[in-house]
Amino acid sequence: MPKFLLLLYLLLCFYGLSVSAQESTLGTDERNMLIYQALSFYYNGKPTQARAIAEVLKQNFPEDAFFRELTAEIIWLELSQKSAPQRHLSEDVNYGLVQRNIYLVEQFKEEIFTGLVLTQIDLKKNPSDSRAVFLRGMLKARYGGFIAKFESGLKSYAEADRETAEGLELIKKAVGLDPSLCSANYIIGLTKYMLFVKMSDSLINNIIIRWKSSTYDAIGRRLDMGEIFTILRDSMRCRADYYYAKDVEIDKKLIFQDVFVKQAGKMDDEVLPVLEELNARFPENEKIRDNLFLVKLHIKNKQ
């Protein structure tokens, strides 16, 4: 365990007892309402408002790793906007602008590392705790993605690959322990899709990924667009009603529409209702709005 994580673990164990003894003033309905509000702000591209709500949730549930993961997710959006303010979030960022906002990088990592410590405490009590396994997988997968996007260099890519692979293995384990978490399989489908695209870009990428990528091993060393579509469709048919999977339930729809829209108009009829649902819920999300316009245009031109 890295020294920082070990120190954080000891601090939580020995000094966090007074915090854990405090009862949250929020009931289940209030908690769920705040999660809904935070996610609404987040997916409408308003990380400042979303984070303010996430901080309230963290204070009320200091031992819950989900609220660390949620806060990290929001910080990712904030850094994306600051490092590439005129671009969609899926595109490359300006590393110079990332460095100007290095405090957000540090805050993101603090949330991730604290969440990992919290899940480690839970798993020490019960190694088969599907919730802790799931959240630990989400934290690691998110951390790997963050490194790949916002940090540059061979060492960073190796770390991103390792963290992502570990996260995927944990997510698969969590689904095995609790099949109702199968919505999270969209992350497997997304990873396969991203590797498929990257390996198709160049022979060098193809060779490096096949020889060196732990993530490629974690997804079964097999890439097929038909299988990717099947995984994403299956994740859409799943539904996890847990409060700590509410972001996953939205994320899977965003990934579904984004991947399917890129298929040269072949899947417009399938993706249209998903886009209409997302646009109605998150009307300020520019990427959803653009994709909806594009799909409607495709359908109109076919008539």
N, C-alpha and C positions, 0 to 999 in steps of 0.2 A: 504494500500500500504506500503511495506517495506520502512524504512527510507532512504535507499540508493536510491531506485527508486524515492521517493518523492523529494529528493535533486537533483537528475539528471533531473527530470521533471522541477523543478524550474529553474535550470541552463539553460536548453534548451529554456525554455520560455522567460527568461529575458535577457540571454546573447547570445543566439543563433540567435537572429534576424539579427545581422550583417552578419552571415554566410549565412542565408537564402536569404539575399538580393543579394548575389553574383551569377551571372549567370555562369553555368557550361560551360567550354570551349569545352566539348565533345558533339558532335551531337549524334543522335540516332544510326546511323550506327557505329560510333566509340565506343559508349557504348556497343552495342551488340557484336562487335568484341572482345572487352576486356573481356566481360562475357564469350564468347566462349573460349578465350585463357585461362582464369583462370580455367574454368571447365576442359579443356583439360589437363592442368598441374595437376589439382586435381585428376582426375580419372586415370591418369598415375602414380599416387603416388608421386608427386613432390609438397608438400605443400609450400615449401619456395618460389618457383617461382609463384605458384598460389596466395599466400598471397600478394606478392609484387604488383600484378595486382589488387587484391581486395582493397588494400590500396589506389591506384589511384582512383578507382571507388568511394570509401567512401569519399575521399577528394572532388571529383567533385559533389557528390550527398549526402551531409551530412544529409539531412532530409529523405532519402530513407531507410526504415528499411530492404529492401531486401539485401542491401550490408552489413549490420550488420549480417544478417542471413548467408550470403555467407561466410563472414570472420569467423564466428563461426564454420561453417561446415569445413572450411579448418584447423582451429586450432585443431578441433577434430582429423583430420587425422594426424596432426603433433604429437599430444600427443599419439595417438595410436601407431605410429611408434617408439616413444621414450620409451613407457612403455611396448611394446611387439614387439620389432623390428624383431624377427624371426618368428612371427606368423601371420596368416590371421587376418584381423581386426575384424572379427565376434567373435573371441575367447576371453577368459578372459585376463585381463591385470595384470601386476605385480604392486600391490599397492605401493610397496616400490619405484619403478621407477616413478610412478605417483607423489609421494611426492617430488622426486628429481626435478621434472619438474612442481612444483606447480605454477610457474609463468604463465604457459600455461592455467592452470585451471582458474586462476584469469582473464586472458585475455579473455578466452572464456565467462566467466560470464559477463564481462564488455560489450562485444558485444551483448549478449543476453539481458541484462537489458536495454542497450541503445536502442536496437531495440524495446523492449516492450514499452518504454516511447514514442518513435516515433509513434508507432501504436496507443497508447492511445491518443496522440494529434490528429491524423487523425480521430479517432473514436469519439472524442469529437465534432469535426466539423460535422461528418456524421456517425451516428451509423450503417448505412446500407452500409458502404463502403466495398464492398466484398474483395477488395485488402487488406485493412488494417486488416480485420477479418482473411483472409487467412494467411497473414504474421504473425500475432499474434499467430495463431494456430500453424504454422510451428515453430516459435521460442519456444513456450512452449513445443511442442512435442519433439523438438530437445534437449531442456534443460532437460526434463524428462529422455530421453534416455542417456544423458551425465551423469547425476547423477547416474543412474542405473549401468552404465559401469565403471565409474572412482571413485566413492565414495562408501565406504563400511559402513554398519551398518543399524539397523532397522529404525532409523530416516531418513536416506538417502533414503531407499527404499520407505518409506511412502511419502516422498516429491516427489520422482521420479514418483510414481503412481499418485499422485495428479496432478502434472504438465502435465503428459502425458494425463490424462483424460481430463483436461481442453483444452489441445491442440487439441485432437480429436473432442471434441464438437465444437470447433471453426472452424475446417476444415470442418466438416459436415455442419455447418451453412454457411460457405463461398460457398460451392458447391450448397447449396440451393439458395443462392443469385445469383450465377453465375454458371450455370451448365457446362460451358466450363472448369471450374477448376476441373472437375471430375477425371482427371489423379491423383490428390492427394488422391483419394480413395485407392490407393495402400497402403497408410499408415495404413488405417483401416484393409486391408487384412493382412499386415505384422504383425500388433499388434495381430490380431486374431491367426495368425500362431504361433507367439512366445508364446502366452499364451497357445495355444493348446499343444505345445511341453513341456512347463514347467509343465502344469497340468498333462501331461501324464507321467512325470518323477517320480512323487511320490504322494502318497495319501495326504501327509502333504501339498505339494504345491497346490494340488487340493482344499483342504479345505480352506486354507488361502486365495487363490485367490477368491473363491466363497463367502467367508464371509467378506473379508476386502478390496478387490480391487475396487477402483473407476474406473480404466481403464476397468475392466471387465463389470462394469455397462455401461460405455460409449459405448462399442461395442455391447451392446444389450444382454449380458449374454447368448450368444449362440455361440458355437464353432463347426464347421463342416467343414471338409476338402473340401468337394464339394463346399460349399459356398465360402471358401477362394479362391479356384481356379477360381471361377466365378468372384469374386471381382478383382482379379489380371488380368484376361483376359479382363474384362470390362475396367479397367484402361489403358490397352495397346491400346484399340480401341479409347480412348479419346486423344485429343491433345489440350493443352493450348498453344496458341501462344504468351502469354505475356512474356516479358523479365524476369519478376520476378518468372516465373515458369520453366525456362530453366533447372535448376537443378532437379526439380521434373520429367521432361520429361526423363531425363537420369536415375535418381534413380529408377523409376518404372521398367525400363528394367533390371537393375541390380538385383532388388529384384525378379522380375519374373523369371529370369534365375536361380538365386540361390535357390529359393524354388522348382522350377520344377526339377532341376538337382538332388535334394535330394530324388526324388520319385523312387528310385531304377531302373532307366532306363525306366520307364513306359511312360515318356513324352519327350523322346529324340528328336523325329522328330519335335515336336512343339517348343522346346527350341533351337534347332540347329541354325536356321536363326537369332535368337536374339543374340546368342553368337557370331556368325560370324560377325554380324554388330558391336557389342561392341568391339570385338577383333581387327577389322580393324581400329576402331576409337581410341582405347586405347591399343595399342600393348604392352605397358609396365606394364599393370595391371596383376599381377601374378595370382590373383584369377580367373579372366575371362579366362586367358590362360589355367589354370589347369582344369576348368570346361569344356572348349571346348575340350581339350584332352580326358577327361573322357567320354563325350558324344559321340565323334567320335569312341572311343574304344568300347563303348556299342553297337553302331550301327554296327560296323564292326563284332563284335562277334555274332550278331544276323543273319548275312548273311550266 
